[in-house]
Amino acid sequence: MPIQAPRGTRDILPDDINQWNYVEKEFALVCKKFGYKEIRLPVFEYTELFQRGVGDTTDVVQKEMYTFEDKGGRSITLRPEGTAGVVRSYIEHGMSSLPQPVKLFYQITAYRYEKVQKGRYREFHQFGVELLGAADPAADVEVISMLSLFFNRLGIKNLKLNLNSIGCPECRSAYNELLKSYLADKIGDMCDTCKTRYGRNPMRILDCKEELCKKKLIDAPALLDHICDDCREHFNQVTKKLDTIDIHFDIDKNIVRGLDYYTRTVFEFVSENIGTQGTVCGGGRYDGLVEACGGAPTPGIGFALGVERLLLEMNSQGIEFPIPETPDIYIGAIGEKAGPVSEKLAWQLRNNNIYCIKDIMGRSVRAQMKYADKLGVRYSLILGDNEIESNKAQLRDMKTGEVKDISLDTLIDRLVKNKG
């Protein structure tokens, strides 16, 4: 039986790669317009990074990470997200000494052991940005506006921006006691995970996906109604600044996000399109994460965007992608003399930035023309003994069928001129 890809992974085939290339290019372009620089990270990190950064009471750490022991006996984890790795790099490489804020973006694969479903895989792709060193609400708005601009450039419609504030550690400490009081007579009927979180991190119970637990939380107090004055003012400034630049939002008191490092502003872009309703991306502020990972206290904010989910949304809306580049010319050869000449000519064309395909199968002329047509080439040129002796050949326009006699010495100049 042939070996297949592991469950939850997938191959991105040549027929699909144009869509991926397009959104990757657009994302990088938007990031650079805002002054963000690309960072590339290791696929795996020491497990402790995610335990300290993401939070050991989160579903990600408790249930979803791919963790193993390496040959040196060290606990290693395939990255389940990008923020913790960026923060580790920020600390390790002394980026706090750079002009602040430090603005970084990334395009990564990430790994989580979870239920495989449409648009959700165990190996998945993320776009993300991290803005480190800025505590002002303007930083929150900049990150959100980047996403708004990105979605607009892609032509995505009917995405709703939902906002919330989950306050600071002081807010949450008081809120956790309030939540525990509310759950005191309910926790006995809830799942084992919620029972564990009740004593360690009650707010994580709000992230439970079990239907029974969700019903118990319907009338739970909202954290947004219990944040401190400083967090309230920060949130008010974020909403005012979004109003200033005409980015519409709704306040959703139920957003808590699934990772422990978030503080104050949290947000999600949610699809309202039939068949794809759900979160397209999310993010928020994480002012305590750098310190939790061993650095000096440093504010931060960012987002993560699932690429599979993004492309699913775009395709469901019928958004057209740019047409992939097709070959400029196909060069065929018949006979022993034509072979070396066609190889040299193809090499010269490629050196002059001409997208050239040549026959390497020894097909008949008819088969070569049929193949060239399938490739969607603009021009075709077949070389034989007569063409080699006369140094002339017929250049066929595959779109119009027009045929022109040309000198082989002028072919490169002609194609370069047409391409320009």
N, C-alpha and C positions, 0 to 999 in steps of 0.2 A: 504494500500500500504506500503511495507517495507521501512524503512528509509534508504536512500543511503548516501554515503559520499558527502560532499559539492563539488560543481563544482570547479575544479582546484586542488583537492587533490586526493591522491590515496593510496591504501593499498599496502605495499610491502609484498607479500605473501611468504610462506616458499619455494616455488619452485624457487623464484628469489633471496632469501636472500643470497645465496652463492656468487653471483656476487658482491653484496654490501659489504659483509664481506671481500672479497678478495681485492677490491680497497681501502677499509678503512685501512686494514692492511698494504698494500703496501705504501699508502700515509704516514701513521704514521712512517713506517720504514725509508722512504726517509727523512722525516723531522728530525728524530733523528740522522741520519747520518750527517746532517748539524748542529746539535746542537740546534735544536728547541724543546721547551717544550710545552706540551699541556695545553690549557686553556679552561675552560668551562664557558659559559656566560648565563645570564638570557635570556629567550625567549622574554621578553618585557622590554622596557626602557621608561624613560620620553621622551615625544615627542620632547622636546627642543634639546635633544642630536642629533637627526637626522636633525632637522632644522638648527642647527648650524654647524654640521659636514658634512652631506651629501650635504646641500645647499637647501635653500627654493625655488630656481628657477629651480631645477631639476625635471624631470618627476617623479622620485621616490617619492619626497616629495609632489609635486603638485597633482599627479594623482594616485599613486600606494600604498600608505601606508595604513595599517589597524590601524586606530587610534580611540580610544574610551575614554570616561571619566569614571574613576573608582568610587567606592562608596564614596571616599573622595574628589571627584571633581577634581582630577588630570588628566591631559591629558597623556594617555599611548599609546604607539605604539608597535605593534609586530615588531620585528627587520626585516628590509628589506635587511640587509647585516650585515657583521660581524665586519668590521674595526672600526666603530664608537664605538661599545661596547668594543672592545679591548682597544682602546685609553682611554675610560672612566675608565676602570679598571686599566690601567697603571697609570693614574693620581691619582685615588682614593686610591690605595694601595701603593703609593710612590715608584713605580718601577724605578723611575729616580735615586734612591739611590743605585740600584743594579749595579753590573758590567755591563758596556755598551759594545756592544748593547744588548738589550733584544730581544730574539728570541722566538716567540710564534706561535703555530699552533692550528687550531680548525677544528672541524667537526660539523656543525650546520644545523638546519632547519631555513629557512628564509621565509618571507611572503610578497608578492606583489600582489596587485589587478591589473592584466593585462590580456590580451587576452590569452586564453588557446589554445595551439597548441602542435604539436609533440615536445616532449622534454622540454616543458615549462609549468610549473604549478604555481598555486598561493601559495601553500606550496611546497617549493623545498629544496634541500639539497646542501650545499656548503662545500668544503674543502677550507681552506685559511691559509695563513701565514702572519705575520706582523713582520717586523724587525725595531725596534725603537732605535734611538740613533746613527746611522751611516749615515753620509752625503756623504761618499766617493762613487764614481762610482762603486767600487768593490762590494758594497752592492747591487746595482741594478743587477749586473751580477750574484751574488750569488743566488738571488731570481729567476731570469730567468733560471739559470742552474739547480735549483732544479726541476722546471717544466720539463725541457728537459730530465733530468734523470728519472723522474717519468714516463713520456710518453714512454721512451725507455724501461723501465722495464716492462711496460704493453704490449709492442709490437705494439703500435699504429704507423701507417705509415701516410705519406702525411699530416703532420701538418706544416703549414708555420708560422714562427715567424715574426710578423710585429712590427716595432718600430717607435716611434715618440717622439718628445719633445714638450711640451706645455709651456715650460718656467716657469718663476717665476712671482709673482704678478706684478712686475715692467714691465716685458715683456708684460704681458697680458693687463695691463692698456693702454699701447701705442697701442697694437694690437686692443683692443676693439674700440678705436677711429677710426682706419683704417677700421675696419669691418663695423662700423656704417656708415662711409662715403660711403663705397661700397653699403650698403643696403638702403641708404637714399631714392632712387627712386624706390625701389623694395618692401619695407616693407609693403606698403599699400595693396599689393596683397597677402600677406602671412597670415598664420593662426593667430587666436587671441592669441595663446600662444606665438608665435614668436613676435607679436606686443608688448606683455607685457615684454618679455625678451629684446627687443631692447633697452629699457631705463634702465633696471636693471642689465642685465648680457648678453650682446650681444653674447658672445662666446657660450652660451648655445643654440643659434639658430642653430649652426652647428650640434647639436644632434637631430634636428627635424626629425621625420619619415614621415611627410606628403610629398607626391610626388611633389606637386606644390612648396613647400618650398625648397625641395632638388634640383629642377631644377634651382631655383633662386640662389642657392649657388654654381653652377658648376664652375664659374670663380672667386669665392671668394679668396682673398689672403690667403696663407697658413701661419699659425702661425710659423711653423718651419723656414720660411724664414725671420722672424722678431724677433727672440729671441736675448737676449743680449749676450755679449762675454763670460760671466761666464757660462751661460746656454749652449752656444755652445760648450765650452770646456768640460763641464760635459758630454754632449751627445757624443762628439768625443771620450772621454775616455771609455764610455760604449761600443761603437761600436768596439774600438780597443781591449778591453778585451774580448769581445765575439769572435772576430776573433782569438785571442790567444788560446782559448779553442775549436776552430772549431765548434762553434754554428752558423749556417747560419741564416741570417735575411734579411728582406727587409724593407726599410724605407717607411712608409705609412703616408703621411702628413695629411691624413683625420682623423686619430685616435685622438679623444678628450676625450673619455670615458664619461660615463653618470653621473658622480658625481663631485661635485665642489671641493672636497679636493685635487684633483691630481695636482701635479706640476712636471715640468721637464719630466723625463722619463715616458712614458706610452707604454704599449705593449699588444699585443693580440696573442694568438695561434689560427690559423684559419684552419679548415679542408678544404682540396682540393678534398675530395672524393665525387664522384657523389652521390647525394641524401642526403648528410649531410653537404653540404657546409655551413659554418657559424662559428661564434666564439665559441670555446670550453672553453676558459678561458681568463681572462684579468687582468691587474693590473697596478701598477705604483707607483711613488713616491708621498708622501703627506707631505711635510716638514712643512706646516703650520697648520696641523690638531690638533696636541696636544695643541698648543697655542689657537686655535679657541674654543677648548673644555674646556679651563680654566687652562691648564698646562703651564709649562715653554716652550719656543721655543725648539722643539725637532724634528730632521729629522726622516723620516720614509718611508718605502716602503713595499709593499705587493702585494698579488694577491688573487683572488677568482675564484674558479673552480666549475662549476655546475656539480653535480654528475650525475643527470639524463642525461645531455648532454654528459657527458663522457661515460656512459654505452651505450647510443644510438650509439655513434661513434664506440665503441669497437665491439658491436654486428653487426653493419653494415659492419665492416671489417672482420667479421668471426673469431675474436680472441677467442681462446679457454681459458676457465677458469678452474682452478683446480677442479678436481672431488670432490664433497662433501663427507665428511667422512660418511661411512655407519656403521651400528652396527656390533660389533665383534661377537656377539652371540645372538640368540633368545632362550629363555627358555620357553618351554611349560609344562603344567601340566594337568594330567588327574586323577581325583579321589581326595577324601578328604585328604588322607595322603600326596599327592604330593604338595598340595597348599602351606602349611606353609614352606615346605622344599624349594620349588622353590623361595618363597619370600625371605627367608634367604640367599639362594645362590645368587640371583640377587643383594641383598644388599651388600654382601661381594665382588662380582665382581665389582660393581660400586665404592666401596671404594678403590679398587685396580686399578682404572683408566681404567676399561674395559667398553666399550660402550655396554651395555646390555639392551635388550628389553625382557619383559616377558608377557605372556598372562594375560590379565585382563578382557577378554570378555567371558570366559568360552566356547570357540569354540571347535569343534571337532578336532581330530588330523589332519585330512586332511585339514580342514579350517586353522588351525594354520600354517601348512607347506606352504600353499598357501600364507598366509599373510607374513610369514618370507621371502619367495622368492621375493615378491613384495618390501620388504624393502631393498633387496640387502645384507642381512646379510652374514657374512663369514661362521659361524657355527650355527647349531641348535642342541638343546638337548631337548628331550621330557622325562618328568618324570612321572612315574606311580607307582602303588603299588609295582611291581616287582623291579623297580629301587631303590625305597626307602629301601626295605628289603635287597637287595644285596649291596647297596651303590655303584652301578655301573650303567652306562648308555652308550648309543651309541651317540658319537659325530659325527655329519654329516658335512662334508665339502660341503657347498652348491654350490661351484664352480665346484668341480670335482665329487661330488656324493660319494666320499670315506667315509666309515663308520668305526669308531674305537671304541672298547670297552675301557672305561676309568673308573677309580675310581673317585667318586665325590670329594674325598679329594685332588686329584691332578689337578682338573680342573683349579683352579685359577692360579697355577704355570705354567701350560701348556699355558694358554692364555696370561699371562704376558710375558712369554718367546717368544711366537709367535709375540706378538705386538712389542716387543723390537727389 
